[in-house]
Each structure stands twice: as C-alpha cells, then as structure tokens.
Amino acid sequence: MDAGDGLFENYYLVKGKEPSSKLKAKTVLESTVKMGNYIYNVGQSDFAAGIEFLREMEETAGTHFISSNLVNAGTNELTFN
C-alpha cells in the first residue's frame, strides 16, 4: 500500500512540462505495481493531471486506488473505494 502524493511533485502541473510529468507518474505507478498486489491511497498532489488521468492510470496500470474522504459532488459516493 502506498500513502499517496507520489505521482506528481506538486498539486499542479508546471506549464510546458505536462507530458513529461504524466509520463513520470505513469512510470512510477507501473513500476510499483510490478512489486505485487498494489493499493494506492490517493493524495492531493495526485490530482495534478485531473481525475480522468487518475481513472485511466488505475485501469491501465492494474492497480486499485482508495480514499476514505473523497466523495463525488452531487452523489456523495466515494470517489475511490
């Protein structure tokens, strides 16, 4: 299990470095998933590229994201569970 905030350096993407920041995040996540059954607790800076990017990464990397305090606006359902 990972405590989060490991995909991006900040909670925002630096202008002009978006592609390289996303590639780094993808590489970090894919590398840690190779270590075994992997669960990732989403942190603030992990949202730097947006929730769509996180959902794509969750699906393609074969990992499971969790968070006990993030809910979808309007539904109050957990964003990740």
PDB file with SEQRES, HELIX, SHEET and CRYST1 records, atoms N, CA, C and O in Angstrom:
SEQRES   1 A   81  MET ASP ALA GLY ASP GLY LEU PHE GLU ASN TYR TYR LEU          
SEQRES   2 A   81  VAL LYS GLY LYS GLU PRO SER SER LYS LEU LYS ALA LYS          
SEQRES   3 A   81  THR VAL LEU GLU SER THR VAL LYS MET GLY ASN TYR ILE          
SEQRES   4 A   81  TYR ASN VAL GLY GLN SER ASP PHE ALA ALA GLY ILE GLU          
SEQRES   5 A   81  PHE LEU ARG GLU MET GLU GLU THR ALA GLY THR HIS PHE          
SEQRES   6 A   81  ILE SER SER ASN LEU VAL ASN ALA GLY THR ASN GLU LEU          
SEQRES   7 A   81  THR PHE ASN                                                  
HELIX    1 AA1 GLU A   18  VAL A   33  1                                  16    
HELIX    2 AA2 GLN A   44  PHE A   47  5                                   4    
HELIX    3 AA3 ILE A   51  ALA A   61  1                                  11    
SHEET    1 AA1 2 ILE A  39  ASN A  41  0                                        
SHEET    2 AA1 2 HIS A  64  ILE A  66  1                                        
CRYST1    1.000    1.000    1.000  90.00  90.00  90.00 P 1           1          
ATOM      1  N   MET A   1       0.848  -1.172   0.000  1.00  0.00           N  
ATOM      2  CA  MET A   1       0.000   0.000   0.000  1.00  0.00           C  
ATOM      3  C   MET A   1       0.895   1.237   0.000  1.00  0.00           C  
ATOM      4  O   MET A   1       1.935   1.275   0.658  1.00  0.00           O  
ATOM      5  N   ASP A   2       0.473   2.227  -0.739  1.00  0.00           N  
ATOM      6  CA  ASP A   2       1.195   3.491  -0.818  1.00  0.00           C  
ATOM      7  C   ASP A   2       0.349   4.585  -0.186  1.00  0.00           C  
ATOM      8  O   ASP A   2      -0.872   4.595  -0.348  1.00  0.00           O  
ATOM      9  N   ALA A   3       0.979   5.503   0.529  1.00  0.00           N  
ATOM     10  CA  ALA A   3       0.260   6.562   1.247  1.00  0.00           C  
ATOM     11  C   ALA A   3      -0.163   7.718   0.353  1.00  0.00           C  
ATOM     12  O   ALA A   3      -0.876   8.608   0.817  1.00  0.00           O  
ATOM     13  N   GLY A   4       0.242   7.739  -0.897  1.00  0.00           N  
ATOM     14  CA  GLY A   4      -0.203   8.781  -1.821  1.00  0.00           C  
ATOM     15  C   GLY A   4       0.777   9.918  -1.982  1.00  0.00           C  
ATOM     16  O   GLY A   4       1.824   9.961  -1.335  1.00  0.00           O  
ATOM     17  N   ASP A   5       0.417  10.842  -2.863  1.00  0.00           N  
ATOM     18  CA  ASP A   5       1.235  12.009  -3.203  1.00  0.00           C  
ATOM     19  C   ASP A   5       2.584  11.629  -3.804  1.00  0.00           C  
ATOM     20  O   ASP A   5       3.562  12.361  -3.651  1.00  0.00           O  
ATOM     21  N   GLY A   6       2.639  10.496  -4.479  1.00  0.00           N  
ATOM     22  CA  GLY A   6       3.896  10.071  -5.078  1.00  0.00           C  
ATOM     23  C   GLY A   6       3.949  10.179  -6.589  1.00  0.00           C  
ATOM     24  O   GLY A   6       4.986   9.909  -7.195  1.00  0.00           O  
ATOM     25  N   LEU A   7       2.842  10.571  -7.202  1.00  0.00           N  
ATOM     26  CA  LEU A   7       2.810  10.599  -8.662  1.00  0.00           C  
ATOM     27  C   LEU A   7       3.321  11.910  -9.244  1.00  0.00           C  
ATOM     28  O   LEU A   7       3.948  11.915 -10.303  1.00  0.00           O  
ATOM     29  N   PHE A   8       3.064  13.005  -8.571  1.00  0.00           N  
ATOM     30  CA  PHE A   8       3.475  14.326  -9.061  1.00  0.00           C  
ATOM     31  C   PHE A   8       4.191  15.086  -7.949  1.00  0.00           C  
ATOM     32  O   PHE A   8       3.968  14.823  -6.767  1.00  0.00           O  
ATOM     33  N   GLU A   9       5.051  16.029  -8.332  1.00  0.00           N  
ATOM     34  CA  GLU A   9       5.811  16.807  -7.357  1.00  0.00           C  
ATOM     35  C   GLU A   9       4.955  17.836  -6.639  1.00  0.00           C  
ATOM     36  O   GLU A   9       5.232  18.177  -5.489  1.00  0.00           O  
ATOM     37  N   ASN A  10       3.920  18.334  -7.299  1.00  0.00           N  
ATOM     38  CA  ASN A  10       3.051  19.365  -6.739  1.00  0.00           C  
ATOM     39  C   ASN A  10       1.599  19.021  -7.021  1.00  0.00           C  
ATOM     40  O   ASN A  10       1.311  18.038  -7.704  1.00  0.00           O  
ATOM     41  N   TYR A  11       0.696  19.817  -6.504  1.00  0.00           N  
ATOM     42  CA  TYR A  11      -0.721  19.613  -6.758  1.00  0.00           C  
ATOM     43  C   TYR A  11      -1.147  20.243  -8.081  1.00  0.00           C  
ATOM     44  O   TYR A  11      -2.333  20.236  -8.413  1.00  0.00           O  
ATOM     45  N   TYR A  12      -0.203  20.784  -8.834  1.00  0.00           N  
ATOM     46  CA  TYR A  12      -0.465  21.387 -10.137  1.00  0.00           C  
ATOM     47  C   TYR A  12       0.622  20.932 -11.106  1.00  0.00           C  
ATOM     48  O   TYR A  12       1.702  20.518 -10.684  1.00  0.00           O  
ATOM     49  N   LEU A  13       0.334  21.008 -12.401  1.00  0.00           N  
ATOM     50  CA  LEU A  13       1.329  20.689 -13.416  1.00  0.00           C  
ATOM     51  C   LEU A  13       2.006  21.970 -13.875  1.00  0.00           C  
ATOM     52  O   LEU A  13       1.343  22.982 -14.106  1.00  0.00           O  
ATOM     53  N   VAL A  14       3.315  21.926 -14.004  1.00  0.00           N  
ATOM     54  CA  VAL A  14       4.079  23.085 -14.472  1.00  0.00           C  
ATOM     55  C   VAL A  14       3.860  23.239 -15.973  1.00  0.00           C  
ATOM     56  O   VAL A  14       4.008  22.282 -16.732  1.00  0.00           O  
ATOM     57  N   LYS A  15       3.507  24.447 -16.390  1.00  0.00           N  
ATOM     58  CA  LYS A  15       3.233  24.717 -17.800  1.00  0.00           C  
ATOM     59  C   LYS A  15       4.439  24.335 -18.650  1.00  0.00           C  
ATOM     60  O   LYS A  15       5.574  24.714 -18.359  1.00  0.00           O  
ATOM     61  N   GLY A  16       4.170  23.585 -19.693  1.00  0.00           N  
ATOM     62  CA  GLY A  16       5.226  23.132 -20.587  1.00  0.00           C  
ATOM     63  C   GLY A  16       5.810  21.785 -20.212  1.00  0.00           C  
ATOM     64  O   GLY A  16       6.519  21.173 -21.011  1.00  0.00           O  
ATOM     65  N   LYS A  17       5.522  21.311 -18.999  1.00  0.00           N  
ATOM     66  CA  LYS A  17       6.062  20.026 -18.550  1.00  0.00           C  
ATOM     67  C   LYS A  17       4.966  18.980 -18.328  1.00  0.00           C  
ATOM     68  O   LYS A  17       5.213  17.937 -17.723  1.00  0.00           O  
ATOM     69  N   GLU A  18       3.762  19.261 -18.817  1.00  0.00           N  
ATOM     70  CA  GLU A  18       2.647  18.342 -18.596  1.00  0.00           C  
ATOM     71  C   GLU A  18       2.925  16.929 -19.120  1.00  0.00           C  
ATOM     72  O   GLU A  18       2.733  15.962 -18.383  1.00  0.00           O  
ATOM     73  N   PRO A  19       3.375  16.784 -20.383  1.00  0.00           N  
ATOM     74  CA  PRO A  19       3.614  15.431 -20.893  1.00  0.00           C  
ATOM     75  C   PRO A  19       4.670  14.657 -20.105  1.00  0.00           C  
ATOM     76  O   PRO A  19       4.489  13.473 -19.823  1.00  0.00           O  
ATOM     77  N   SER A  20       5.767  15.320 -19.752  1.00  0.00           N  
ATOM     78  CA  SER A  20       6.823  14.615 -19.014  1.00  0.00           C  
ATOM     79  C   SER A  20       6.380  14.292 -17.591  1.00  0.00           C  
ATOM     80  O   SER A  20       6.766  13.258 -17.046  1.00  0.00           O  
ATOM     81  N   SER A  21       5.580  15.156 -16.986  1.00  0.00           N  
ATOM     82  CA  SER A  21       5.064  14.887 -15.639  1.00  0.00           C  
ATOM     83  C   SER A  21       4.123  13.692 -15.650  1.00  0.00           C  
ATOM     84  O   SER A  21       4.165  12.855 -14.748  1.00  0.00           O  
ATOM     85  N   LYS A  22       3.275  13.611 -16.671  1.00  0.00           N  
ATOM     86  CA  LYS A  22       2.357  12.473 -16.786  1.00  0.00           C  
ATOM     87  C   LYS A  22       3.115  11.180 -17.052  1.00  0.00           C  
ATOM     88  O   LYS A  22       2.770  10.133 -16.504  1.00  0.00           O  
ATOM     89  N   LEU A  23       4.147  11.245 -17.891  1.00  0.00           N  
ATOM     90  CA  LEU A  23       4.959  10.061 -18.171  1.00  0.00           C  
ATOM     91  C   LEU A  23       5.654   9.579 -16.905  1.00  0.00           C  
ATOM     92  O   LEU A  23       5.705   8.377 -16.644  1.00  0.00           O  
ATOM     93  N   LYS A  24       6.184  10.501 -16.123  1.00  0.00           N  
ATOM     94  CA  LYS A  24       6.834  10.134 -14.863  1.00  0.00           C  
ATOM     95  C   LYS A  24       5.835   9.469 -13.927  1.00  0.00           C  
ATOM     96  O   LYS A  24       6.146   8.444 -13.320  1.00  0.00           O  
ATOM     97  N   ALA A  25       4.637  10.039 -13.802  1.00  0.00           N  
ATOM     98  CA  ALA A  25       3.610   9.465 -12.927  1.00  0.00           C  
ATOM     99  C   ALA A  25       3.248   8.057 -13.377  1.00  0.00           C  
ATOM    100  O   ALA A  25       3.120   7.148 -12.556  1.00  0.00           O  
ATOM    101  N   LYS A  26       3.085   7.881 -14.676  1.00  0.00           N  
ATOM    102  CA  LYS A  26       2.746   6.564 -15.221  1.00  0.00           C  
ATOM    103  C   LYS A  26       3.858   5.566 -14.934  1.00  0.00           C  
ATOM    104  O   LYS A  26       3.587   4.430 -14.544  1.00  0.00           O  
ATOM    105  N   THR A  27       5.096   5.977 -15.122  1.00  0.00           N  
ATOM    106  CA  THR A  27       6.245   5.105 -14.882  1.00  0.00           C  
ATOM    107  C   THR A  27       6.352   4.722 -13.413  1.00  0.00           C  
ATOM    108  O   THR A  27       6.601   3.560 -13.093  1.00  0.00           O  
ATOM    109  N   VAL A  28       6.166   5.685 -12.519  1.00  0.00           N  
ATOM    110  CA  VAL A  28       6.212   5.412 -11.075  1.00  0.00           C  
ATOM    111  C   VAL A  28       5.146   4.394 -10.699  1.00  0.00           C  
ATOM    112  O   VAL A  28       5.434   3.419 -10.005  1.00  0.00           O  
ATOM    113  N   LEU A  29       3.927   4.615 -11.151  1.00  0.00           N  
ATOM    114  CA  LEU A  29       2.830   3.719 -10.792  1.00  0.00           C  
ATOM    115  C   LEU A  29       3.034   2.328 -11.379  1.00  0.00           C  
ATOM    116  O   LEU A  29       2.867   1.335 -10.670  1.00  0.00           O  
ATOM    117  N   GLU A  30       3.386   2.233 -12.642  1.00  0.00           N  
ATOM    118  CA  GLU A  30       3.601   0.926 -13.264  1.00  0.00           C  
ATOM    119  C   GLU A  30       4.745   0.173 -12.599  1.00  0.00           C  
ATOM    120  O   GLU A  30       4.671  -1.046 -12.445  1.00  0.00           O  
ATOM    121  N   SER A  31       5.793   0.871 -12.206  1.00  0.00           N  
ATOM    122  CA  SER A  31       6.933   0.222 -11.549  1.00  0.00           C  
ATOM    123  C   SER A  31       6.559  -0.325 -10.183  1.00  0.00           C  
ATOM    124  O   SER A  31       6.966  -1.430  -9.824  1.00  0.00           O  
ATOM    125  N   THR A  32       5.793   0.432  -9.424  1.00  0.00           N  
ATOM    126  CA  THR A  32       5.415  -0.039  -8.091  1.00  0.00           C  
ATOM    127  C   THR A  32       4.391  -1.164  -8.166  1.00  0.00           C  
ATOM    128  O   THR A  32       4.377  -2.039  -7.300  1.00  0.00           O  
ATOM    129  N   VAL A  33       3.543  -1.158  -9.176  1.00  0.00           N  
ATOM    130  CA  VAL A  33       2.568  -2.244  -9.345  1.00  0.00           C  
ATOM    131  C   VAL A  33       3.286  -3.564  -9.592  1.00  0.00           C  
ATOM    132  O   VAL A  33       2.809  -4.617  -9.169  1.00  0.00           O  
ATOM    133  N   LYS A  34       4.426  -3.518 -10.271  1.00  0.00           N  
ATOM    134  CA  LYS A  34       5.191  -4.732 -10.556  1.00  0.00           C  
ATOM    135  C   LYS A  34       5.692  -5.415  -9.287  1.00  0.00           C  
ATOM    136  O   LYS A  34       6.081  -6.582  -9.323  1.00  0.00           O  
ATOM    137  N   MET A  35       5.684  -4.694  -8.166  1.00  0.00           N  
ATOM    138  CA  MET A  35       6.135  -5.276  -6.900  1.00  0.00           C  
ATOM    139  C   MET A  35       5.124  -6.252  -6.317  1.00  0.00           C  
ATOM    140  O   MET A  35       5.460  -7.014  -5.410  1.00  0.00           O  
ATOM    141  N   GLY A  36       3.901  -6.245  -6.816  1.00  0.00           N  
ATOM    142  CA  GLY A  36       2.895  -7.171  -6.305  1.00  0.00           C  
ATOM    143  C   GLY A  36       1.538  -6.517  -6.186  1.00  0.00           C  
ATOM    144  O   GLY A  36       1.272  -5.488  -6.807  1.00  0.00           O  
ATOM    145  N   ASN A  37       0.680  -7.123  -5.382  1.00  0.00           N  
ATOM    146  CA  ASN A  37      -0.670  -6.608  -5.174  1.00  0.00           C  
ATOM    147  C   ASN A  37      -0.561  -5.207  -4.602  1.00  0.00           C  
ATOM    148  O   ASN A  37      -0.070  -5.024  -3.488  1.00  0.00           O  
ATOM    149  N   TYR A  38      -1.013  -4.227  -5.350  1.00  0.00           N  
ATOM    150  CA  TYR A  38      -0.720  -2.837  -5.015  1.00  0.00           C  
ATOM    151  C   TYR A  38      -1.983  -2.017  -4.856  1.00  0.00           C  
ATOM    152  O   TYR A  38      -2.846  -2.017  -5.734  1.00  0.00           O  
ATOM    153  N   ILE A  39      -2.093  -1.321  -3.743  1.00  0.00           N  
ATOM    154  CA  ILE A  39      -3.205  -0.419  -3.460  1.00  0.00           C  
ATOM    155  C   ILE A  39      -2.611   0.965  -3.226  1.00  0.00           C  
ATOM    156  O   ILE A  39      -1.623   1.113  -2.506  1.00  0.00           O  
ATOM    157  N   TYR A  40      -3.213   1.963  -3.832  1.00  0.00           N  
ATOM    158  CA  TYR A  40      -2.677   3.320  -3.770  1.00  0.00           C  
ATOM    159  C   TYR A  40      -3.697   4.253  -3.138  1.00  0.00           C  
ATOM    160  O   TYR A  40      -4.794   4.423  -3.671  1.00  0.00           O  
ATOM    161  N   ASN A  41      -3.351   4.857  -2.011  1.00  0.00           N  
ATOM    162  CA  ASN A  41      -4.202   5.848  -1.359  1.00  0.00           C  
ATOM    163  C   ASN A  41      -3.953   7.196  -2.026  1.00  0.00           C  
ATOM    164  O   ASN A  41      -2.847   7.731  -1.959  1.00  0.00           O  
ATOM    165  N   VAL A  42      -4.966   7.735  -2.660  1.00  0.00           N  
ATOM    166  CA  VAL A  42      -4.826   8.960  -3.444  1.00  0.00           C  
ATOM    167  C   VAL A  42      -4.603  10.167  -2.539  1.00  0.00           C  
ATOM    168  O   VAL A  42      -5.341  10.377  -1.577  1.00  0.00           O  
ATOM    169  N   GLY A  43      -3.574  10.961  -2.857  1.00  0.00           N  
ATOM    170  CA  GLY A  43      -3.277  12.182  -2.114  1.00  0.00           C  
ATOM    171  C   GLY A  43      -3.541  13.420  -2.956  1.00  0.00           C  
ATOM    172  O   GLY A  43      -3.843  13.312  -4.145  1.00  0.00           O  
ATOM    173  N   GLN A  44      -3.431  14.577  -2.354  1.00  0.00           N  
ATOM    174  CA  GLN A  44      -3.749  15.847  -3.011  1.00  0.00           C  
ATOM    175  C   GLN A  44      -2.970  16.057  -4.306  1.00  0.00           C  
ATOM    176  O   GLN A  44      -3.561  16.405  -5.328  1.00  0.00           O  
ATOM    177  N   SER A  45      -1.669  15.855  -4.281  1.00  0.00           N  
ATOM    178  CA  SER A  45      -0.876  16.141  -5.479  1.00  0.00           C  
ATOM    179  C   SER A  45      -1.124  15.136  -6.600  1.00  0.00           C  
ATOM    180  O   SER A  45      -0.782  15.400  -7.753  1.00  0.00           O  
ATOM    181  N   ASP A  46      -1.711  13.996  -6.276  1.00  0.00           N  
ATOM    182  CA  ASP A  46      -2.010  13.002  -7.304  1.00  0.00           C  
ATOM    183  C   ASP A  46      -3.081  13.476  -8.281  1.00  0.00           C  
ATOM    184  O   ASP A  46      -3.230  12.905  -9.362  1.00  0.00           O  
ATOM    185  N   PHE A  47      -3.820  14.508  -7.911  1.00  0.00           N  
ATOM    186  CA  PHE A  47      -4.862  15.057  -8.775  1.00  0.00           C  
ATOM    187  C   PHE A  47      -4.337  16.127  -9.733  1.00  0.00           C  
ATOM    188  O   PHE A  47      -5.129  16.766 -10.425  1.00  0.00           O  
ATOM    189  N   ALA A  48      -3.029  16.333  -9.788  1.00  0.00           N  
ATOM    190  CA  ALA A  48      -2.454  17.401 -10.613  1.00  0.00           C  
ATOM    191  C   ALA A  48      -2.883  17.306 -12.077  1.00  0.00           C  
ATOM    192  O   ALA A  48      -3.096  18.333 -12.721  1.00  0.00           O  
ATOM    193  N   ALA A  49      -3.010  16.110 -12.603  1.00  0.00           N  
ATOM    194  CA  ALA A  49      -3.399  15.939 -14.011  1.00  0.00           C  
ATOM    195  C   ALA A  49      -4.892  15.685 -14.175  1.00  0.00           C  
ATOM    196  O   ALA A  49      -5.363  15.448 -15.287  1.00  0.00           O  
ATOM    197  N   GLY A  50      -5.630  15.733 -13.087  1.00  0.00           N  
ATOM    198  CA  GLY A  50      -7.078  15.566 -13.154  1.00  0.00           C  
ATOM    199  C   GLY A  50      -7.547  14.161 -12.821  1.00  0.00           C  
ATOM    200  O   GLY A  50      -6.786  13.196 -12.900  1.00  0.00           O  
ATOM    201  N   ILE A  51      -8.806  14.068 -12.451  1.00  0.00           N  
ATOM    202  CA  ILE A  51      -9.369  12.778 -12.051  1.00  0.00           C  
ATOM    203  C   ILE A  51      -9.461  11.807 -13.225  1.00  0.00           C  
ATOM    204  O   ILE A  51      -9.347  10.596 -13.032  1.00  0.00           O  
ATOM    205  N   GLU A  52      -9.665  12.320 -14.439  1.00  0.00           N  
ATOM    206  CA  GLU A  52      -9.736  11.445 -15.605  1.00  0.00           C  
ATOM    207  C   GLU A  52      -8.411  10.715 -15.807  1.00  0.00           C  
ATOM    208  O   GLU A  52      -8.389   9.528 -16.135  1.00  0.00           O  
ATOM    209  N   PHE A  53      -7.304  11.439 -15.607  1.00  0.00           N  
ATOM    210  CA  PHE A  53      -5.982  10.823 -15.721  1.00  0.00           C  
ATOM    211  C   PHE A  53      -5.810   9.739 -14.662  1.00  0.00           C  
ATOM    212  O   PHE A  53      -5.291   8.663 -14.959  1.00  0.00           O  
ATOM    213  N   LEU A  54      -6.240  10.009 -13.432  1.00  0.00           N  
ATOM    214  CA  LEU A  54      -6.138   9.006 -12.370  1.00  0.00           C  
ATOM    215  C   LEU A  54      -6.947   7.761 -12.700  1.00  0.00           C  
ATOM    216  O   LEU A  54      -6.460   6.644 -12.525  1.00  0.00           O  
ATOM    217  N   ARG A  55      -8.158   7.935 -13.166  1.00  0.00           N  
ATOM    218  CA  ARG A  55      -9.007   6.784 -13.517  1.00  0.00           C  
ATOM    219  C   ARG A  55      -8.373   5.966 -14.647  1.00  0.00           C  
ATOM    220  O   ARG A  55      -8.412   4.736 -14.625  1.00  0.00           O  
ATOM    221  N   GLU A  56      -7.794   6.652 -15.627  1.00  0.00           N  
ATOM    222  CA  GLU A  56      -7.109   5.958 -16.720  1.00  0.00           C  
ATOM    223  C   GLU A  56      -5.918   5.170 -16.183  1.00  0.00           C  
ATOM    224  O   GLU A  56      -5.699   4.021 -16.568  1.00  0.00           O  
ATOM    225  N   MET A  57      -5.156   5.792 -15.296  1.00  0.00           N  
ATOM    226  CA  MET A  57      -3.994   5.121 -14.714  1.00  0.00           C  
ATOM    227  C   MET A  57      -4.411   3.907 -13.890  1.00  0.00           C  
ATOM    228  O   MET A  57      -3.761   2.863 -13.946  1.00  0.00           O  
ATOM    229  N   GLU A  58      -5.477   4.040 -13.137  1.00  0.00           N  
ATOM    230  CA  GLU A  58      -5.965   2.920 -12.325  1.00  0.00           C  
ATOM    231  C   GLU A  58      -6.293   1.728 -13.220  1.00  0.00           C  
ATOM    232  O   GLU A  58      -5.967   0.586 -12.898  1.00  0.00           O  
ATOM    233  N   GLU A  59      -6.933   2.007 -14.330  1.00  0.00           N  
ATOM    234  CA  GLU A  59      -7.338   0.938 -15.240  1.00  0.00           C  
ATOM    235  C   GLU A  59      -6.155   0.332 -15.982  1.00  0.00           C  
ATOM    236  O   GLU A  59      -6.030  -0.891 -16.047  1.00  0.00           O  
ATOM    237  N   THR A  60      -5.289   1.166 -16.540  1.00  0.00           N  
ATOM    238  CA  THR A  60      -4.200   0.654 -17.369  1.00  0.00           C  
ATOM    239  C   THR A  60      -3.052   0.061 -16.564  1.00  0.00           C  
ATOM    240  O   THR A  60      -2.386  -0.861 -17.036  1.00  0.00           O  
ATOM    241  N   ALA A  61      -2.808   0.565 -15.369  1.00  0.00           N  
ATOM    242  CA  ALA A  61      -1.685   0.066 -14.566  1.00  0.00           C  
ATOM    243  C   ALA A  61      -2.046  -1.191 -13.789  1.00  0.00           C  
ATOM    244  O   ALA A  61      -1.161  -1.901 -13.311  1.00  0.00           O  
ATOM    245  N   GLY A  62      -3.340  -1.473 -13.661  1.00  0.00           N  
ATOM    246  CA  GLY A  62      -3.751  -2.665 -12.933  1.00  0.00           C  
ATOM    247  C   GLY A  62      -3.623  -2.515 -11.431  1.00  0.00           C  
ATOM    248  O   GLY A  62      -3.299  -3.475 -10.731  1.00  0.00           O  
ATOM    249  N   THR A  63      -3.873  -1.330 -10.941  1.00  0.00           N  
ATOM    250  CA  THR A  63      -3.817  -1.083  -9.508  1.00  0.00           C  
ATOM    251  C   THR A  63      -5.199  -0.695  -9.010  1.00  0.00           C  
ATOM    252  O   THR A  63      -6.150  -0.600  -9.786  1.00  0.00           O  
ATOM    253  N   HIS A  64      -5.297  -0.475  -7.722  1.00  0.00           N  
ATOM    254  CA  HIS A  64      -6.567  -0.085  -7.114  1.00  0.00           C  
ATOM    255  C   HIS A  64      -6.329   1.161  -6.275  1.00  0.00           C  
ATOM    256  O   HIS A  64      -5.511   1.147  -5.355  1.00  0.00           O  
ATOM    257  N   PHE A  65      -7.042   2.235  -6.589  1.00  0.00           N  
ATOM    258  CA  PHE A  65      -6.947   3.471  -5.816  1.00  0.00           C  
ATOM    259  C   PHE A  65      -8.017   3.465  -4.734  1.00  0.00           C  
ATOM    260  O   PHE A  65      -9.131   2.989  -4.950  1.00  0.00           O  
ATOM    261  N   ILE A  66      -7.667   4.002  -3.567  1.00  0.00           N  
ATOM    262  CA  ILE A  66      -8.623   4.125  -2.471  1.00  0.00           C  
ATOM    263  C   ILE A  66      -8.541   5.525  -1.872  1.00  0.00           C  
ATOM    264  O   ILE A  66      -7.542   6.226  -2.035  1.00  0.00           O  
ATOM    265  N   SER A  67      -9.582   5.911  -1.194  1.00  0.00           N  
ATOM    266  CA  SER A  67      -9.606   7.126  -0.393  1.00  0.00           C  
ATOM    267  C   SER A  67     -10.859   7.083   0.454  1.00  0.00           C  
ATOM    268  O   SER A  67     -11.945   6.783  -0.044  1.00  0.00           O  
ATOM    269  N   SER A  68     -10.714   7.377   1.713  1.00  0.00           N  
ATOM    270  CA  SER A  68     -11.865   7.306   2.618  1.00  0.00           C  
ATOM    271  C   SER A  68     -12.555   8.650   2.806  1.00  0.00           C  
ATOM    272  O   SER A  68     -13.586   8.723   3.475  1.00  0.00           O  
ATOM    273  N   ASN A  69     -12.004   9.715   2.229  1.00  0.00           N  
ATOM    274  CA  ASN A  69     -12.590  11.035   2.478  1.00  0.00           C  
ATOM    275  C   ASN A  69     -12.867  11.855   1.219  1.00  0.00           C  
ATOM    276  O   ASN A  69     -13.146  13.050   1.322  1.00  0.00           O  
ATOM    277  N   LEU A  70     -12.797  11.253   0.050  1.00  0.00           N  
ATOM    278  CA  LEU A  70     -13.103  11.956  -1.192  1.00  0.00           C  
ATOM    279  C   LEU A  70     -14.420  11.437  -1.746  1.00  0.00           C  
ATOM    280  O   LEU A  70     -14.577  10.239  -1.980  1.00  0.00           O  
ATOM    281  N   VAL A  71     -15.371  12.353  -1.955  1.00  0.00           N  
ATOM    282  CA  VAL A  71     -16.676  11.951  -2.476  1.00  0.00           C  
ATOM    283  C   VAL A  71     -16.982  12.714  -3.761  1.00  0.00           C  
ATOM    284  O   VAL A  71     -16.490  13.821  -3.975  1.00  0.00           O  
ATOM    285  N   ASN A  72     -17.798  12.104  -4.605  1.00  0.00           N  
ATOM    286  CA  ASN A  72     -18.242  12.744  -5.842  1.00  0.00           C  
ATOM    287  C   ASN A  72     -19.283  13.800  -5.517  1.00  0.00           C  
ATOM    288  O   ASN A  72     -20.214  13.548  -4.752  1.00  0.00           O  
ATOM    289  N   ALA A  73     -19.126  14.977  -6.096  1.00  0.00           N  
ATOM    290  CA  ALA A  73     -20.093  16.056  -5.886  1.00  0.00           C  
ATOM    291  C   ALA A  73     -21.451  15.626  -6.427  1.00  0.00           C  
ATOM    292  O   ALA A  73     -21.552  15.083  -7.528  1.00  0.00           O  
ATOM    293  N   GLY A  74     -22.471  15.870  -5.656  1.00  0.00           N  
ATOM    294  CA  GLY A  74     -23.826  15.556  -6.080  1.00  0.00           C  
ATOM    295  C   GLY A  74     -24.328  14.195  -5.646  1.00  0.00           C  
ATOM    296  O   GLY A  74     -25.513  14.035  -5.358  1.00  0.00           O  
ATOM    297  N   THR A  75     -23.427  13.197  -5.595  1.00  0.00           N  
ATOM    298  CA  THR A  75     -23.864  11.848  -5.223  1.00  0.00           C  
ATOM    299  C   THR A  75     -23.419  11.457  -3.821  1.00  0.00           C  
ATOM    300  O   THR A  75     -24.004  10.565  -3.207  1.00  0.00           O  
ATOM    301  N   ASN A  76     -22.389  12.120  -3.316  1.00  0.00           N  
ATOM    302  CA  ASN A  76     -21.782  11.789  -2.025  1.00  0.00           C  
ATOM    303  C   ASN A  76     -21.253  10.362  -1.961  1.00  0.00           C  
ATOM    304  O   ASN A  76     -21.052   9.823  -0.873  1.00  0.00           O  
ATOM    305  N   GLU A  77     -21.026   9.747  -3.118  1.00  0.00           N  
ATOM    306  CA  GLU A  77     -20.421   8.422  -3.163  1.00  0.00           C  
ATOM    307  C   GLU A  77     -18.905   8.583  -3.153  1.00  0.00           C  
ATOM    308  O   GLU A  77     -18.374   9.563  -3.675  1.00  0.00           O  
ATOM    309  N   LEU A  78     -18.214   7.616  -2.557  1.00  0.00           N  
ATOM    310  CA  LEU A  78     -16.760   7.663  -2.532  1.00  0.00           C  
ATOM    311  C   LEU A  78     -16.208   7.698  -3.951  1.00  0.00           C  
ATOM    312  O   LEU A  78     -16.659   6.957  -4.825  1.00  0.00           O  
ATOM    313  N   THR A  79     -15.240   8.557  -4.166  1.00  0.00           N  
ATOM    314  CA  THR A  79     -14.605   8.658  -5.472  1.00  0.00           C  
ATOM    315  C   THR A  79     -13.821   7.393  -5.784  1.00  0.00           C  
ATOM    316  O   THR A  79     -13.862   6.891  -6.907  1.00  0.00           O  
ATOM    317  N   PHE A  80     -13.120   6.887  -4.806  1.00  0.00           N  
ATOM    318  CA  PHE A  80     -12.364   5.636  -4.925  1.00  0.00           C  
ATOM    319  C   PHE A  80     -12.716   4.786  -3.716  1.00  0.00           C  
ATOM    320  O   PHE A  80     -12.746   5.279  -2.588  1.00  0.00           O  
ATOM    321  N   ASN A  81     -12.982   3.506  -3.954  1.00  0.00           N  
ATOM    322  CA  ASN A  81     -13.243   2.614  -2.806  1.00  0.00           C  
ATOM    323  C   ASN A  81     -12.730   1.233  -3.056  1.00  0.00           C  
ATOM    324  O   ASN A  81     -12.865   0.359  -2.200  1.00  0.00           O  
TER     325      ASN A  81                                                      
END                                                                             
